[in-house]
Amino acid sequence: MPMDRHLSPRRTRLDQHGTTLMEMVITLAVFTVIMMVIVLLWEQSQQAYFRGATAAELQQNARVALEQMTREIRQAGYDPCRYIGVAGTCATTSAFDPVTAGAFPIQTHTATSLWVRADRDASGDVTPGGTNPPEENVCFRFAGGQILRKTTGVDCTSGGVELARNITGLTFTYRKADGTAATLADGSDISLVQLAITAQEMFMGAPVTVTLRSNVRLRDQ
């Protein structure tokens, strides 16, 4: 007896292959896990990027301050009159010891502040005010999370304009020419100033911290 070529509707439904509910659930779960991993990796990469950008900005902010401080501290004691006497525009005396008592390149120095002097106009005088350039007396100090720079006045305990912010530490260490610690209260034995600047900013509840250091040898000490 020949086979019937036409299958019943019931037999047709039994022969069809479909996706069960369990397979759909498993597929969806696997897809969800994969997406969660992708999102997590993306978030971590974004956080790493922005954390790095924050650190780079902090470092640049501190570096600008460090470079300016290094440049101006190195000029402490600059005194053309010490070498060329009365020739040219120089006055008859040097601006610094031993000719002028008390006028040392380092005027005041503490662990967090420093006042340096340089005879920029070769006048033989570095007294603040008068006709002397303001930059002959420069003070750097740490206060209120900032590095402040001051070129006016006669002290290094107040005032100044912002040189860097988000600063958590500014430390000056003073040494003699042989590298040992400077000991004289008037600063006349200081030849080397070691700088350390620490900057910090919060990122997603965690601190990002950078520290920069520099050794500055006074040019005329």
C-alpha positions in Angstrom: 0.0 0.0 0.0 1.6 3.3 -1.0 2.6 5.8 1.7 0.4 8.8 2.1 2.4 11.8 1.0 0.3 14.1 3.1 1.1 14.1 6.8 -1.6 15.0 9.3 -1.4 18.4 11.0 -0.5 16.7 14.3 2.5 14.8 12.7 3.7 18.1 11.1 3.7 19.9 14.4 5.7 17.0 16.0 8.3 17.1 13.2 9.0 20.9 13.5 12.0 22.0 15.6 11.5 25.2 17.7 13.2 27.0 20.6 12.0 26.1 24.0 11.5 28.5 26.9 14.4 27.1 28.8 16.8 27.7 25.8 15.6 31.3 25.6 16.2 31.9 29.3 19.7 30.4 29.1 20.5 32.5 26.0 19.2 35.7 27.7 21.2 34.9 30.8 24.4 34.4 28.8 23.8 37.6 26.9 23.2 39.5 30.1 26.4 38.3 31.7 28.4 39.2 28.6 26.9 42.7 28.5 27.6 43.2 32.2 31.2 42.3 31.7 31.5 44.7 28.7 29.9 47.5 30.7 32.1 46.8 33.7 35.3 46.9 31.6 34.1 50.1 29.9 33.4 51.8 33.3 36.8 50.7 34.6 38.6 52.0 31.5 36.7 55.3 31.8 37.6 55.6 35.5 41.2 54.9 34.7 41.2 57.5 32.0 39.7 60.2 34.1 41.8 59.3 37.1 44.9 59.6 34.9 43.7 62.9 33.5 43.2 64.2 37.0 46.7 63.1 38.0 48.1 64.7 34.8 46.4 68.0 35.6 47.6 68.0 39.2 51.1 67.2 38.0 51.1 70.0 35.5 49.7 72.5 38.1 52.5 71.6 40.5 55.2 71.5 37.8 54.5 75.1 36.7 54.9 76.2 40.3 58.0 74.1 40.8 59.7 75.4 37.6 59.1 79.0 38.6 60.3 78.5 42.1 63.4 76.6 40.9 64.2 79.4 38.5 63.8 82.3 41.0 65.5 80.5 43.9 68.5 79.6 41.7 68.9 83.4 41.1 69.2 84.1 44.8 72.4 86.0 45.4 72.7 87.3 41.8 75.0 90.2 42.1 76.9 91.7 39.1 78.5 94.3 41.3 80.3 91.5 43.2 82.4 90.8 40.1 82.7 94.1 38.2 82.9 96.6 41.0 82.1 100.1 39.9 82.3 99.5 36.2 79.2 100.1 34.1 76.0 100.7 36.0 77.1 99.1 39.2 77.1 100.9 42.5 80.3 101.1 44.5 79.2 98.3 46.8 77.8 94.8 46.5 74.2 94.2 47.5 75.3 91.2 49.6 77.6 90.3 52.4 80.3 90.8 53.4 79.9 94.4 52.1 76.4 95.0 53.2 75.7 93.5 56.7 72.5 91.3 56.9 71.7 91.4 53.2 72.0 87.7 52.5 70.6 86.0 49.4 68.3 84.0 51.7 66.5 86.5 53.8 64.2 84.2 55.7 63.7 80.5 55.5 61.4 78.0 57.2 60.2 74.5 56.3 57.2 76.0 54.4 58.4 79.4 53.3 61.4 81.0 51.7 62.4 84.6 50.9 65.2 85.1 48.3 67.0 88.2 47.0 68.8 89.1 43.8 70.3 92.4 42.7 68.6 92.4 39.3 69.3 96.1 38.5 72.9 96.1 39.7 72.2 98.9 42.1 74.0 97.5 45.1 70.7 97.6 47.0 68.1 94.9 47.4 66.0 96.6 50.0 62.2 96.1 49.3 60.5 99.1 47.9 61.9 102.3 46.5 63.2 102.1 42.9 64.3 98.5 43.2 62.5 96.0 41.0 59.9 94.0 42.9 61.4 90.8 41.7 64.6 91.5 43.7 62.7 90.2 46.7 60.6 87.1 46.1 58.8 85.1 48.8 57.2 81.6 48.4 55.0 80.1 51.1 52.5 77.4 51.7 49.1 78.4 53.1 45.5 77.3 52.8 46.2 74.6 50.2 48.0 77.0 48.0 51.5 78.0 47.0 51.7 81.8 47.2 54.3 84.1 45.6 54.9 87.6 46.9 57.1 90.3 45.5 56.1 93.3 47.7 56.4 94.0 51.4 59.2 93.2 53.8 58.0 89.9 55.2 57.2 86.3 54.1 54.3 85.6 56.6 51.3 87.0 54.8 49.9 88.0 51.4 50.9 86.8 47.9 49.2 85.7 44.8 48.3 82.1 44.0 51.0 80.1 42.1 49.4 76.7 42.5 46.3 75.2 44.2 45.2 71.8 45.5 48.5 71.6 47.3 48.7 69.5 50.5 52.4 70.0 51.2 55.3 72.3 50.4 58.6 71.6 52.1 62.0 73.4 51.9 65.1 71.6 53.1 68.3 73.7 53.3 71.9 72.3 52.9 75.4 73.6 52.8 77.7 73.3 49.8 78.9 69.9 51.0 75.4 68.5 51.3 75.1 68.6 55.1 72.3 70.4 56.8 72.5 74.2 56.9 72.6 75.4 60.5 73.0 79.2 60.6 69.9 81.2 61.5 70.7 84.0 59.0 70.8 81.5 56.1 74.3 82.5 55.1 75.5 78.9 54.9 72.7 77.8 52.5 73.9 76.7 49.1 71.4 74.1 48.2 67.6 74.2 48.6 65.6 71.0 48.2 61.9 71.4 47.2 59.1 69.0 47.6 55.5 69.7 46.4 52.6 67.4 47.0 49.3 68.0 45.3 46.1 66.1 45.9 42.5 66.0 44.5 39.6 63.7 45.2 38.3 61.5 42.4 35.2 59.4 43.0 35.8 59.5 46.7 39.5 58.5 46.5 42.5 60.8 46.6 44.7 61.3 43.6 48.2 62.4 44.8 51.3 63.5 43.0 54.7 64.6 44.5 57.4 66.6 42.7 60.9 67.3 43.9 63.7 69.5 42.8 67.2 70.3 44.1 68.2 74.0 43.5 71.8 75.1 43.9 72.1 78.9 44.4 74.2 80.2 41.6 76.3 82.5 43.7 76.7 80.4 46.8 
